[in-house]
Amino acid sequence: MKFVKSSDRDSTQAQLQRLTREVHVWRQQRHANVLPFLGLYDIDEACPFLISPFLNSGHVGQYLGNHPHANRNHLLYDVAAGLKYLHDLDIIHGNPKAENVLVDKAGVPCICDFGICKIMDVCDSAIYTTAVYAAPESSIPPDSGGSSRET
């Protein structure tokens, strides 16, 4: 279960919109390397839980720490396959990092946490990611006078 945290900075309406977007995107995904969405548990509106299978191997960083001889190429390939699947559906995860890739007991990685994903829109150039994982050029404003292109 993923507990949806409340923030004093965010309005209830903004939280509801974010939760609705995450549920909408996540529930449509069917891929071996994307964590399945099982449902939403909402005991009260203040603290909903998103339900998914429990993967007891932890995130990929923990998994590699506990399985130092795991085939990293296979893990990387599977994560890339999951991201390609999302991109083929015009979905940008927005925050791919070790903590957002859980590993099942068979060693299969599953992308999770669609909280800041976005549907690709050619008119929207906003950047959503964890700063430490962001490409340096992503911090340059688009109207700064430099040239750039999408990769």
ABEGO torsion letter per residue (X at the ends): XBBBBBBAABBAAAAAAAAAAAAAAAAABBBAABBBBAEBBBABAABBBBBBBBBAAEBAAAAAAABAABBAAAAAAAAAAAAAAAAAAGBBAGBBBAAABBBBAAGBBBBBGAAABBBBBAABABBBBBAAABBAAAABBAAAGBBBBBX
